Amino acid sequence: MVIQADGANLKFKDYLLGSLARLLPFDAIAALGDYPLHDKWTKTRVVQMR
């Protein structure tokens, strides 16, 4: 599940910006680290649901 870094739910704008950021060609390289570039730009996190 994707949430904002502060724990709040995402808004449509957040989904849109995250999707657009993934279209950048260097984003795949930036995802090799522990915190992908598109998540930094949109201030989001992926968390595991239990």
mmCIF entry with sequence, helices, sheets and N, C-alpha, C, O atoms, coordinates in Angstrom:
data_MODEL
# 
_entry.id   MODEL 
# 
_entity.id                         1 
_entity.type                       polymer 
_entity.pdbx_number_of_molecules   1 
# 
_entity_poly.entity_id                      1 
_entity_poly.type                           'polypeptide(L)' 
_entity_poly.nstd_linkage                   no 
_entity_poly.nstd_monomer                   no 
_entity_poly.pdbx_seq_one_letter_code       MVIQADGANLKFKDYLLGSLARLLPFDAIAALGDYPLHDKWTKTRVVQMR 
_entity_poly.pdbx_seq_one_letter_code_can   MVIQADGANLKFKDYLLGSLARLLPFDAIAALGDYPLHDKWTKTRVVQMR 
_entity_poly.pdbx_strand_id                 A 
# 
loop_
_entity_poly_seq.entity_id 
_entity_poly_seq.num 
_entity_poly_seq.mon_id 
_entity_poly_seq.hetero 
1 1  MET n 
1 2  VAL n 
1 3  ILE n 
1 4  GLN n 
1 5  ALA n 
1 6  ASP n 
1 7  GLY n 
1 8  ALA n 
1 9  ASN n 
1 10 LEU n 
1 11 LYS n 
1 12 PHE n 
1 13 LYS n 
1 14 ASP n 
1 15 TYR n 
1 16 LEU n 
1 17 LEU n 
1 18 GLY n 
1 19 SER n 
1 20 LEU n 
1 21 ALA n 
1 22 ARG n 
1 23 LEU n 
1 24 LEU n 
1 25 PRO n 
1 26 PHE n 
1 27 ASP n 
1 28 ALA n 
1 29 ILE n 
1 30 ALA n 
1 31 ALA n 
1 32 LEU n 
1 33 GLY n 
1 34 ASP n 
1 35 TYR n 
1 36 PRO n 
1 37 LEU n 
1 38 HIS n 
1 39 ASP n 
1 40 LYS n 
1 41 TRP n 
1 42 THR n 
1 43 LYS n 
1 44 THR n 
1 45 ARG n 
1 46 VAL n 
1 47 VAL n 
1 48 GLN n 
1 49 MET n 
1 50 ARG n 
# 
_struct_asym.id          A 
_struct_asym.entity_id   1 
# 
loop_
_struct_conf.conf_type_id 
_struct_conf.id 
_struct_conf.pdbx_PDB_helix_id 
_struct_conf.beg_label_comp_id 
_struct_conf.beg_label_asym_id 
_struct_conf.beg_label_seq_id 
_struct_conf.pdbx_beg_PDB_ins_code 
_struct_conf.end_label_comp_id 
_struct_conf.end_label_asym_id 
_struct_conf.end_label_seq_id 
_struct_conf.pdbx_end_PDB_ins_code 
_struct_conf.beg_auth_comp_id 
_struct_conf.beg_auth_asym_id 
_struct_conf.beg_auth_seq_id 
_struct_conf.end_auth_comp_id 
_struct_conf.end_auth_asym_id 
_struct_conf.end_auth_seq_id 
_struct_conf.pdbx_PDB_helix_class 
_struct_conf.details 
_struct_conf.pdbx_PDB_helix_length 
HELX_P HELX_P1 AA1 PHE A 12 ? ARG A 22 ? PHE A 12 ARG A 22 1 ? 11 
HELX_P HELX_P2 AA2 ASP A 27 ? ALA A 30 ? ASP A 27 ALA A 30 1 ? 4  
HELX_P HELX_P3 AA3 LEU A 37 ? THR A 42 ? LEU A 37 THR A 42 1 ? 6  
# 
_struct_conf_type.id          HELX_P 
_struct_conf_type.criteria    ? 
_struct_conf_type.reference   ? 
# 
_struct_sheet.id               AA1 
_struct_sheet.type             ? 
_struct_sheet.number_strands   2 
_struct_sheet.details          ? 
# 
_struct_sheet_order.sheet_id     AA1 
_struct_sheet_order.range_id_1   1 
_struct_sheet_order.range_id_2   2 
_struct_sheet_order.offset       ? 
_struct_sheet_order.sense        anti-parallel 
# 
loop_
_struct_sheet_range.sheet_id 
_struct_sheet_range.id 
_struct_sheet_range.beg_label_comp_id 
_struct_sheet_range.beg_label_asym_id 
_struct_sheet_range.beg_label_seq_id 
_struct_sheet_range.pdbx_beg_PDB_ins_code 
_struct_sheet_range.end_label_comp_id 
_struct_sheet_range.end_label_asym_id 
_struct_sheet_range.end_label_seq_id 
_struct_sheet_range.pdbx_end_PDB_ins_code 
_struct_sheet_range.beg_auth_comp_id 
_struct_sheet_range.beg_auth_asym_id 
_struct_sheet_range.beg_auth_seq_id 
_struct_sheet_range.end_auth_comp_id 
_struct_sheet_range.end_auth_asym_id 
_struct_sheet_range.end_auth_seq_id 
AA1 1 VAL A 2  ? GLN A 4  ? VAL A 2  GLN A 4  
AA1 2 THR A 44 ? VAL A 46 ? THR A 44 VAL A 46 
# 
loop_
_atom_site.group_PDB 
_atom_site.id 
_atom_site.type_symbol 
_atom_site.label_atom_id 
_atom_site.label_alt_id 
_atom_site.label_comp_id 
_atom_site.label_asym_id 
_atom_site.label_entity_id 
_atom_site.label_seq_id 
_atom_site.pdbx_PDB_ins_code 
_atom_site.Cartn_x 
_atom_site.Cartn_y 
_atom_site.Cartn_z 
_atom_site.occupancy 
_atom_site.B_iso_or_equiv 
_atom_site.pdbx_formal_charge 
_atom_site.auth_seq_id 
_atom_site.auth_comp_id 
_atom_site.auth_asym_id 
_atom_site.auth_atom_id 
_atom_site.pdbx_PDB_model_num 
ATOM 1   N N  . MET A 1 1  ? 0.851  -1.159 0.000   1.00 0.00 ? 1  MET A N  1 
ATOM 2   C CA . MET A 1 1  ? 0.000  0.000  0.000   1.00 0.00 ? 1  MET A CA 1 
ATOM 3   C C  . MET A 1 1  ? 0.907  1.235  0.000   1.00 0.00 ? 1  MET A C  1 
ATOM 4   O O  . MET A 1 1  ? 1.949  1.253  0.655   1.00 0.00 ? 1  MET A O  1 
ATOM 5   N N  . VAL A 1 2  ? 0.503  2.240  -0.727  1.00 0.00 ? 2  VAL A N  1 
ATOM 6   C CA . VAL A 1 2  ? 1.269  3.477  -0.798  1.00 0.00 ? 2  VAL A CA 1 
ATOM 7   C C  . VAL A 1 2  ? 0.597  4.522  0.093   1.00 0.00 ? 2  VAL A C  1 
ATOM 8   O O  . VAL A 1 2  ? -0.613 4.732  0.018   1.00 0.00 ? 2  VAL A O  1 
ATOM 9   N N  . ILE A 1 3  ? 1.399  5.169  0.933   1.00 0.00 ? 3  ILE A N  1 
ATOM 10  C CA . ILE A 1 3  ? 0.906  6.232  1.798   1.00 0.00 ? 3  ILE A CA 1 
ATOM 11  C C  . ILE A 1 3  ? 1.861  7.418  1.716   1.00 0.00 ? 3  ILE A C  1 
ATOM 12  O O  . ILE A 1 3  ? 2.981  7.285  1.223   1.00 0.00 ? 3  ILE A O  1 
ATOM 13  N N  . GLN A 1 4  ? 1.423  8.567  2.195   1.00 0.00 ? 4  GLN A N  1 
ATOM 14  C CA . GLN A 1 4  ? 2.315  9.716  2.283   1.00 0.00 ? 4  GLN A CA 1 
ATOM 15  C C  . GLN A 1 4  ? 3.314  9.458  3.402   1.00 0.00 ? 4  GLN A C  1 
ATOM 16  O O  . GLN A 1 4  ? 3.061  8.647  4.293   1.00 0.00 ? 4  GLN A O  1 
ATOM 17  N N  . ALA A 1 5  ? 4.437  10.142 3.354   1.00 0.00 ? 5  ALA A N  1 
ATOM 18  C CA . ALA A 1 5  ? 5.492  9.934  4.344   1.00 0.00 ? 5  ALA A CA 1 
ATOM 19  C C  . ALA A 1 5  ? 5.006  10.218 5.763   1.00 0.00 ? 5  ALA A C  1 
ATOM 20  O O  . ALA A 1 5  ? 5.532  9.649  6.719   1.00 0.00 ? 5  ALA A O  1 
ATOM 21  N N  . ASP A 1 6  ? 4.012  11.086 5.910   1.00 0.00 ? 6  ASP A N  1 
ATOM 22  C CA . ASP A 1 6  ? 3.490  11.403 7.239   1.00 0.00 ? 6  ASP A CA 1 
ATOM 23  C C  . ASP A 1 6  ? 2.400  10.431 7.692   1.00 0.00 ? 6  ASP A C  1 
ATOM 24  O O  . ASP A 1 6  ? 1.846  10.586 8.780   1.00 0.00 ? 6  ASP A O  1 
ATOM 25  N N  . GLY A 1 7  ? 2.089  9.428  6.861   1.00 0.00 ? 7  GLY A N  1 
ATOM 26  C CA . GLY A 1 7  ? 1.110  8.413  7.228   1.00 0.00 ? 7  GLY A CA 1 
ATOM 27  C C  . GLY A 1 7  ? -0.285 8.653  6.696   1.00 0.00 ? 7  GLY A C  1 
ATOM 28  O O  . GLY A 1 7  ? -1.163 7.808  6.875   1.00 0.00 ? 7  GLY A O  1 
ATOM 29  N N  . ALA A 1 8  ? -0.515 9.786  6.044   1.00 0.00 ? 8  ALA A N  1 
ATOM 30  C CA . ALA A 1 8  ? -1.845 10.110 5.518   1.00 0.00 ? 8  ALA A CA 1 
ATOM 31  C C  . ALA A 1 8  ? -2.111 9.349  4.219   1.00 0.00 ? 8  ALA A C  1 
ATOM 32  O O  . ALA A 1 8  ? -1.183 8.888  3.554   1.00 0.00 ? 8  ALA A O  1 
ATOM 33  N N  . ASN A 1 9  ? -3.378 9.228  3.875   1.00 0.00 ? 9  ASN A N  1 
ATOM 34  C CA . ASN A 1 9  ? -3.755 8.593  2.612   1.00 0.00 ? 9  ASN A CA 1 
ATOM 35  C C  . ASN A 1 9  ? -3.422 9.512  1.451   1.00 0.00 ? 9  ASN A C  1 
ATOM 36  O O  . ASN A 1 9  ? -3.332 10.729 1.608   1.00 0.00 ? 9  ASN A O  1 
ATOM 37  N N  . LEU A 1 10 ? -3.240 8.904  0.274   1.00 0.00 ? 10 LEU A N  1 
ATOM 38  C CA . LEU A 1 10 ? -2.899 9.678  -0.913  1.00 0.00 ? 10 LEU A CA 1 
ATOM 39  C C  . LEU A 1 10 ? -4.125 10.351 -1.512  1.00 0.00 ? 10 LEU A C  1 
ATOM 40  O O  . LEU A 1 10 ? -5.252 9.871  -1.387  1.00 0.00 ? 10 LEU A O  1 
ATOM 41  N N  . LYS A 1 11 ? -3.869 11.469 -2.162  1.00 0.00 ? 11 LYS A N  1 
ATOM 42  C CA . LYS A 1 11 ? -4.894 12.159 -2.937  1.00 0.00 ? 11 LYS A CA 1 
ATOM 43  C C  . LYS A 1 11 ? -4.623 11.875 -4.405  1.00 0.00 ? 11 LYS A C  1 
ATOM 44  O O  . LYS A 1 11 ? -3.569 11.340 -4.750  1.00 0.00 ? 11 LYS A O  1 
ATOM 45  N N  . PHE A 1 12 ? -5.557 12.226 -5.265  1.00 0.00 ? 12 PHE A N  1 
ATOM 46  C CA . PHE A 1 12 ? -5.402 11.985 -6.693  1.00 0.00 ? 12 PHE A CA 1 
ATOM 47  C C  . PHE A 1 12 ? -4.123 12.626 -7.219  1.00 0.00 ? 12 PHE A C  1 
ATOM 48  O O  . PHE A 1 12 ? -3.420 12.030 -8.035  1.00 0.00 ? 12 PHE A O  1 
ATOM 49  N N  . LYS A 1 13 ? -3.820 13.827 -6.762  1.00 0.00 ? 13 LYS A N  1 
ATOM 50  C CA . LYS A 1 13 ? -2.614 14.542 -7.189  1.00 0.00 ? 13 LYS A CA 1 
ATOM 51  C C  . LYS A 1 13 ? -1.362 13.729 -6.894  1.00 0.00 ? 13 LYS A C  1 
ATOM 52  O O  . LYS A 1 13 ? -0.439 13.701 -7.707  1.00 0.00 ? 13 LYS A O  1 
ATOM 53  N N  . ASP A 1 14 ? -1.320 13.071 -5.750  1.00 0.00 ? 14 ASP A N  1 
ATOM 54  C CA . ASP A 1 14 ? -0.161 12.265 -5.364  1.00 0.00 ? 14 ASP A CA 1 
ATOM 55  C C  . ASP A 1 14 ? 0.016  11.065 -6.302  1.00 0.00 ? 14 ASP A C  1 
ATOM 56  O O  . ASP A 1 14 ? 1.134  10.744 -6.704  1.00 0.00 ? 14 ASP A O  1 
ATOM 57  N N  . TYR A 1 15 ? -1.094 10.409 -6.643  1.00 0.00 ? 15 TYR A N  1 
ATOM 58  C CA . TYR A 1 15 ? -1.034 9.293  -7.583  1.00 0.00 ? 15 TYR A CA 1 
ATOM 59  C C  . TYR A 1 15 ? -0.548 9.772  -8.951  1.00 0.00 ? 15 TYR A C  1 
ATOM 60  O O  . TYR A 1 15 ? 0.279  9.120  -9.588  1.00 0.00 ? 15 TYR A O  1 
ATOM 61  N N  . LEU A 1 16 ? -1.066 10.904 -9.390  1.00 0.00 ? 16 LEU A N  1 
ATOM 62  C CA . LEU A 1 16 ? -0.698 11.443 -10.693 1.00 0.00 ? 16 LEU A CA 1 
ATOM 63  C C  . LEU A 1 16 ? 0.778  11.812 -10.745 1.00 0.00 ? 16 LEU A C  1 
ATOM 64  O O  . LEU A 1 16 ? 1.467  11.447 -11.699 1.00 0.00 ? 16 LEU A O  1 
ATOM 65  N N  . LEU A 1 17 ? 1.277  12.524 -9.745  1.00 0.00 ? 17 LEU A N  1 
ATOM 66  C CA . LEU A 1 17 ? 2.682  12.922 -9.724  1.00 0.00 ? 17 LEU A CA 1 
ATOM 67  C C  . LEU A 1 17 ? 3.602  11.705 -9.642  1.00 0.00 ? 17 LEU A C  1 
ATOM 68  O O  . LEU A 1 17 ? 4.648  11.674 -10.290 1.00 0.00 ? 17 LEU A O  1 
ATOM 69  N N  . GLY A 1 18 ? 3.222  10.714 -8.857  1.00 0.00 ? 18 GLY A N  1 
ATOM 70  C CA . GLY A 1 18 ? 4.031  9.499  -8.750  1.00 0.00 ? 18 GLY A CA 1 
ATOM 71  C C  . GLY A 1 18 ? 4.105  8.745  -10.067 1.00 0.00 ? 18 GLY A C  1 
ATOM 72  O O  . GLY A 1 18 ? 5.161  8.231  -10.437 1.00 0.00 ? 18 GLY A O  1 
ATOM 73  N N  . SER A 1 19 ? 2.985  8.678  -10.772 1.00 0.00 ? 19 SER A N  1 
ATOM 74  C CA . SER A 1 19 ? 2.965  7.997  -12.063 1.00 0.00 ? 19 SER A CA 1 
ATOM 75  C C  . SER A 1 19 ? 3.801  8.747  -13.095 1.00 0.00 ? 19 SER A C  1 
ATOM 76  O O  . SER A 1 19 ? 4.534  8.132  -13.869 1.00 0.00 ? 19 SER A O  1 
ATOM 77  N N  . LEU A 1 20 ? 3.692  10.062 -13.108 1.00 0.00 ? 20 LEU A N  1 
ATOM 78  C CA . LEU A 1 20 ? 4.476  10.859 -14.049 1.00 0.00 ? 20 LEU A CA 1 
ATOM 79  C C  . LEU A 1 20 ? 5.972  10.756 -13.754 1.00 0.00 ? 20 LEU A C  1 
ATOM 80  O O  . LEU A 1 20 ? 6.785  10.713 -14.678 1.00 0.00 ? 20 LEU A O  1 
ATOM 81  N N  . ALA A 1 21 ? 6.329  10.719 -12.497 1.00 0.00 ? 21 ALA A N  1 
ATOM 82  C CA . ALA A 1 21 ? 7.741  10.634 -12.125 1.00 0.00 ? 21 ALA A CA 1 
ATOM 83  C C  . ALA A 1 21 ? 8.344  9.308  -12.570 1.00 0.00 ? 21 ALA A C  1 
ATOM 84  O O  . ALA A 1 21 ? 9.535  9.250  -12.878 1.00 0.00 ? 21 ALA A O  1 
ATOM 85  N N  . ARG A 1 22 ? 7.548  8.243  -12.611 1.00 0.00 ? 22 ARG A N  1 
ATOM 86  C CA . ARG A 1 22 ? 8.059  6.931  -13.038 1.00 0.00 ? 22 ARG A CA 1 
ATOM 87  C C  . ARG A 1 22 ? 8.330  6.867  -14.532 1.00 0.00 ? 22 ARG A C  1 
ATOM 88  O O  . ARG A 1 22 ? 9.010  5.953  -14.997 1.00 0.00 ? 22 ARG A O  1 
ATOM 89  N N  . LEU A 1 23 ? 7.811  7.819  -15.287 1.00 0.00 ? 23 LEU A N  1 
ATOM 90  C CA . LEU A 1 23 ? 8.036  7.841  -16.735 1.00 0.00 ? 23 LEU A CA 1 
ATOM 91  C C  . LEU A 1 23 ? 9.427  8.352  -17.100 1.00 0.00 ? 23 LEU A C  1 
ATOM 92  O O  . LEU A 1 23 ? 9.881  8.147  -18.225 1.00 0.00 ? 23 LEU A O  1 
ATOM 93  N N  . LEU A 1 24 ? 10.103 9.008  -16.173 1.00 0.00 ? 24 LEU A N  1 
ATOM 94  C CA . LEU A 1 24 ? 11.434 9.534  -16.449 1.00 0.00 ? 24 LEU A CA 1 
ATOM 95  C C  . LEU A 1 24 ? 12.412 8.388  -16.667 1.00 0.00 ? 24 LEU A C  1 
ATOM 96  O O  . LEU A 1 24 ? 12.390 7.414  -15.914 1.00 0.00 ? 24 LEU A O  1 
ATOM 97  N N  . PRO A 1 25 ? 13.267 8.482  -17.678 1.00 0.00 ? 25 PRO A N  1 
ATOM 98  C CA . PRO A 1 25 ? 14.131 7.354  -18.011 1.00 0.00 ? 25 PRO A CA 1 
ATOM 99  C C  . PRO A 1 25 ? 15.160 7.000  -16.932 1.00 0.00 ? 25 PRO A C  1 
ATOM 100 O O  . PRO A 1 25 ? 15.565 5.841  -16.842 1.00 0.00 ? 25 PRO A O  1 
ATOM 101 N N  . PHE A 1 26 ? 15.587 7.952  -16.124 1.00 0.00 ? 26 PHE A N  1 
ATOM 102 C CA . PHE A 1 26 ? 16.597 7.647  -15.112 1.00 0.00 ? 26 PHE A CA 1 
ATOM 103 C C  . PHE A 1 26 ? 15.986 7.174  -13.801 1.00 0.00 ? 26 PHE A C  1 
ATOM 104 O O  . PHE A 1 26 ? 16.720 6.862  -12.864 1.00 0.00 ? 26 PHE A O  1 
ATOM 105 N N  . ASP A 1 27 ? 14.663 7.113  -13.711 1.00 0.00 ? 27 ASP A N  1 
ATOM 106 C CA . ASP A 1 27 ? 14.015 6.683  -12.481 1.00 0.00 ? 27 ASP A CA 1 
ATOM 107 C C  . ASP A 1 27 ? 14.313 5.210  -12.186 1.00 0.00 ? 27 ASP A C  1 
ATOM 108 O O  . ASP A 1 27 ? 14.424 4.827  -11.021 1.00 0.00 ? 27 ASP A O  1 
ATOM 109 N N  . ALA A 1 28 ? 14.441 4.393  -13.211 1.00 0.00 ? 28 ALA A N  1 
ATOM 110 C CA . ALA A 1 28 ? 14.752 2.968  -12.986 1.00 0.00 ? 28 ALA A CA 1 
ATOM 111 C C  . ALA A 1 28 ? 16.123 2.815  -12.332 1.00 0.00 ? 28 ALA A C  1 
ATOM 112 O O  . ALA A 1 28 ? 16.309 1.949  -11.476 1.00 0.00 ? 28 ALA A O  1 
ATOM 113 N N  . ILE A 1 29 ? 17.065 3.633  -12.721 1.00 0.00 ? 29 ILE A N  1 
ATOM 114 C CA . ILE A 1 29 ? 18.399 3.592  -12.110 1.00 0.00 ? 29 ILE A CA 1 
ATOM 115 C C  . ILE A 1 29 ? 18.330 4.101  -10.680 1.00 0.00 ? 29 ILE A C  1 
ATOM 116 O O  . ILE A 1 29 ? 18.971 3.544  -9.789  1.00 0.00 ? 29 ILE A O  1 
ATOM 117 N N  . ALA A 1 30 ? 17.552 5.160  -10.456 1.00 0.00 ? 30 ALA A N  1 
ATOM 118 C CA . ALA A 1 30 ? 17.435 5.745  -9.121  1.00 0.00 ? 30 ALA A CA 1 
ATOM 119 C C  . ALA A 1 30 ? 16.734 4.790  -8.153  1.00 0.00 ? 30 ALA A C  1 
ATOM 120 O O  . ALA A 1 30 ? 16.905 4.915  -6.940  1.00 0.00 ? 30 ALA A O  1 
ATOM 121 N N  . ALA A 1 31 ? 15.953 3.846  -8.663  1.00 0.00 ? 31 ALA A N  1 
ATOM 122 C CA . ALA A 1 31 ? 15.228 2.900  -7.805  1.00 0.00 ? 31 ALA A CA 1 
ATOM 123 C C  . ALA A 1 31 ? 16.146 1.811  -7.246  1.00 0.00 ? 31 ALA A C  1 
ATOM 124 O O  . ALA A 1 31 ? 15.709 0.997  -6.433  1.00 0.00 ? 31 ALA A O  1 
ATOM 125 N N  . LEU A 1 32 ? 17.404 1.787  -7.669  1.00 0.00 ? 32 LEU A N  1 
ATOM 126 C CA . LEU A 1 32 ? 18.317 0.771  -7.159  1.00 0.00 ? 32 LEU A CA 1 
ATOM 127 C C  . LEU A 1 32 ? 18.676 1.000  -5.695  1.00 0.00 ? 32 LEU A C  1 
ATOM 128 O O  . LEU A 1 32 ? 19.112 0.075  -5.011  1.00 0.00 ? 32 LEU A O  1 
ATOM 129 N N  . GLY A 1 33 ? 18.494 2.227  -5.212  1.00 0.00 ? 33 GLY A N  1 
ATOM 130 C CA . GLY A 1 33 ? 18.752 2.519  -3.809  1.00 0.00 ? 33 GLY A CA 1 
ATOM 131 C C  . GLY A 1 33 ? 17.609 2.026  -2.937  1.00 0.00 ? 33 GLY A C  1 
ATOM 132 O O  . GLY A 1 33 ? 16.711 1.333  -3.413  1.00 0.00 ? 33 GLY A O  1 
ATOM 133 N N  . ASP A 1 34 ? 17.644 2.378  -1.682  1.00 0.00 ? 34 ASP A N  1 
ATOM 134 C CA . ASP A 1 34 ? 16.605 1.912  -0.767  1.00 0.00 ? 34 ASP A CA 1 
ATOM 135 C C  . ASP A 1 34 ? 15.372 2.809  -0.739  1.00 0.00 ? 34 ASP A C  1 
ATOM 136 O O  . ASP A 1 34 ? 14.361 2.434  -0.145  1.00 0.00 ? 34 ASP A O  1 
ATOM 137 N N  . TYR A 1 35 ? 15.429 3.981  -1.364  1.00 0.00 ? 35 TYR A N  1 
ATOM 138 C CA . TYR A 1 35 ? 14.286 4.897  -1.392  1.00 0.00 ? 35 TYR A CA 1 
ATOM 139 C C  . TYR A 1 35 ? 14.206 5.502  -2.784  1.00 0.00 ? 35 TYR A C  1 
ATOM 140 O O  . TYR A 1 35 ? 14.942 6.444  -3.078  1.00 0.00 ? 35 TYR A O  1 
ATOM 141 N N  . PRO A 1 36 ? 13.324 4.985  -3.663  1.00 0.00 ? 36 PRO A N  1 
ATOM 142 C CA . PRO A 1 36 ? 13.264 5.421  -5.057  1.00 0.00 ? 36 PRO A CA 1 
ATOM 143 C C  . PRO A 1 36 ? 13.028 6.922  -5.210  1.00 0.00 ? 36 PRO A C  1 
ATOM 144 O O  . PRO A 1 36 ? 12.394 7.558  -4.368  1.00 0.00 ? 36 PRO A O  1 
ATOM 145 N N  . LEU A 1 37 ? 13.544 7.460  -6.288  1.00 0.00 ? 37 LEU A N  1 
ATOM 146 C CA . LEU A 1 37 ? 13.462 8.890  -6.549  1.00 0.00 ? 37 LEU A CA 1 
ATOM 147 C C  . LEU A 1 37 ? 12.022 9.378  -6.641  1.00 0.00 ? 37 LEU A C  1 
ATOM 148 O O  . LEU A 1 37 ? 11.702 10.454 -6.136  1.00 0.00 ? 37 LEU A O  1 
ATOM 149 N N  . HIS A 1 38 ? 11.146 8.599  -7.281  1.00 0.00 ? 38 HIS A N  1 
ATOM 150 C CA . HIS A 1 38 ? 9.759  9.052  -7.403  1.00 0.00 ? 38 HIS A CA 1 
ATOM 151 C C  . HIS A 1 38 ? 9.076  9.117  -6.041  1.00 0.00 ? 38 HIS A C  1 
ATOM 152 O O  . HIS A 1 38 ? 8.163  9.922  -5.857  1.00 0.00 ? 38 HIS A O  1 
ATOM 153 N N  . ASP A 1 39 ? 9.488  8.299  -5.091  1.00 0.00 ? 39 ASP A N  1 
ATOM 154 C CA . ASP A 1 39 ? 8.929  8.383  -3.742  1.00 0.00 ? 39 ASP A CA 1 
ATOM 155 C C  . ASP A 1 39 ? 9.462  9.602  -2.993  1.00 0.00 ? 39 ASP A C  1 
ATOM 156 O O  . ASP A 1 39 ? 8.739  10.201 -2.196  1.00 0.00 ? 39 ASP A O  1 
ATOM 157 N N  . LYS A 1 40 ? 10.702 9.971  -3.237  1.00 0.00 ? 40 LYS A N  1 
ATOM 158 C CA . LYS A 1 40 ? 11.251 11.174 -2.614  1.00 0.00 ? 40 LYS A CA 1 
ATOM 159 C C  . LYS A 1 40 ? 10.539 12.418 -3.114  1.00 0.00 ? 40 LYS A C  1 
ATOM 160 O O  . LYS A 1 40 ? 10.180 13.297 -2.331  1.00 0.00 ? 40 LYS A O  1 
ATOM 161 N N  . TRP A 1 41 ? 10.336 12.487 -4.440  1.00 0.00 ? 41 TRP A N  1 
ATOM 162 C CA . TRP A 1 41 ? 9.692  13.665 -5.023  1.00 0.00 ? 41 TRP A CA 1 
ATOM 163 C C  . TRP A 1 41 ? 8.256  13.830 -4.554  1.00 0.00 ? 41 TRP A C  1 
ATOM 164 O O  . TRP A 1 41 ? 7.811  14.953 -4.318  1.00 0.00 ? 41 TRP A O  1 
ATOM 165 N N  . THR A 1 42 ? 7.529  12.737 -4.416  1.00 0.00 ? 42 THR A N  1 
ATOM 166 C CA . THR A 1 42 ? 6.119  12.815 -4.032  1.00 0.00 ? 42 THR A CA 1 
ATOM 167 C C  . THR A 1 42 ? 5.896  12.633 -2.540  1.00 0.00 ? 42 THR A C  1 
ATOM 168 O O  . THR A 1 42 ? 4.762  12.699 -2.066  1.00 0.00 ? 42 THR A O  1 
ATOM 169 N N  . LYS A 1 43 ? 6.983  12.400 -1.791  1.00 0.00 ? 43 LYS A N  1 
ATOM 170 C CA . LYS A 1 43 ? 6.917  12.208 -0.334  1.00 0.00 ? 43 LYS A CA 1 
ATOM 171 C C  . LYS A 1 43 ? 5.974  11.067 0.038   1.00 0.00 ? 43 LYS A C  1 
ATOM 172 O O  . LYS A 1 43 ? 5.101  11.213 0.893   1.00 0.00 ? 43 LYS A O  1 
ATOM 173 N N  . THR A 1 44 ? 6.173  9.920  -0.629  1.00 0.00 ? 44 THR A N  1 
ATOM 174 C CA . THR A 1 44 ? 5.346  8.743  -0.377  1.00 0.00 ? 44 THR A CA 1 
ATOM 175 C C  . THR A 1 44 ? 6.229  7.580  0.066   1.00 0.00 ? 44 THR A C  1 
ATOM 176 O O  . THR A 1 44 ? 7.452  7.611  -0.076  1.00 0.00 ? 44 THR A O  1 
ATOM 177 N N  . ARG A 1 45 ? 5.577  6.560  0.603   1.00 0.00 ? 45 ARG A N  1 
ATOM 178 C CA . ARG A 1 45 ? 6.251  5.332  1.037   1.00 0.00 ? 45 ARG A CA 1 
ATOM 179 C C  . ARG A 1 45 ? 5.361  4.149  0.662   1.00 0.00 ? 45 ARG A C  1 
ATOM 180 O O  . ARG A 1 45 ? 4.137  4.268  0.604   1.00 0.00 ? 45 ARG A O  1 
ATOM 181 N N  . VAL A 1 46 ? 5.988  3.027  0.414   1.00 0.00 ? 46 VAL A N  1 
ATOM 182 C CA . VAL A 1 46 ? 5.268  1.780  0.207   1.00 0.00 ? 46 VAL A CA 1 
ATOM 183 C C  . VAL A 1 46 ? 5.377  0.981  1.487   1.00 0.00 ? 46 VAL A C  1 
ATOM 184 O O  . VAL A 1 46 ? 6.479  0.726  1.972   1.00 0.00 ? 46 VAL A O  1 
ATOM 185 N N  . VAL A 1 47 ? 4.241  0.582  2.039   1.00 0.00 ? 47 VAL A N  1 
ATOM 186 C CA . VAL A 1 47 ? 4.218  -0.185 3.280   1.00 0.00 ? 47 VAL A CA 1 
ATOM 187 C C  . VAL A 1 47 ? 3.498  -1.509 3.037   1.00 0.00 ? 47 VAL A C  1 
ATOM 188 O O  . VAL A 1 47 ? 2.615  -1.601 2.185   1.00 0.00 ? 47 VAL A O  1 
ATOM 189 N N  . GLN A 1 48 ? 3.886  -2.522 3.791   1.00 0.00 ? 48 GLN A N  1 
ATOM 190 C CA . GLN A 1 48 ? 3.255  -3.834 3.660   1.00 0.00 ? 48 GLN A CA 1 
ATOM 191 C C  . GLN A 1 48 ? 2.028  -3.900 4.556   1.00 0.00 ? 48 GLN A C  1 
ATOM 192 O O  . GLN A 1 48 ? 2.083  -3.538 5.731   1.00 0.00 ? 48 GLN A O  1 
ATOM 193 N N  . MET A 1 49 ? 0.911  -4.370 3.987   1.00 0.00 ? 49 MET A N  1 
ATOM 194 C CA . MET A 1 49 ? -0.316 -4.533 4.752   1.00 0.00 ? 49 MET A CA 1 
ATOM 195 C C  . MET A 1 49 ? -0.305 -5.908 5.410   1.00 0.00 ? 49 MET A C  1 
ATOM 196 O O  . MET A 1 49 ? 0.160  -6.879 4.813   1.00 0.00 ? 49 MET A O  1 
ATOM 197 N N  . ARG A 1 50 ? -0.800 -5.992 6.607   1.00 0.00 ? 50 ARG A N  1 
ATOM 198 C CA . ARG A 1 50 ? -0.869 -7.289 7.319   1.00 0.00 ? 50 ARG A CA 1 
ATOM 199 C C  . ARG A 1 50 ? -2.288 -7.754 7.393   1.00 0.00 ? 50 ARG A C  1 
ATOM 200 O O  . ARG A 1 50 ? -2.560 -8.818 7.949   1.00 0.00 ? 50 ARG A O  1 
# 
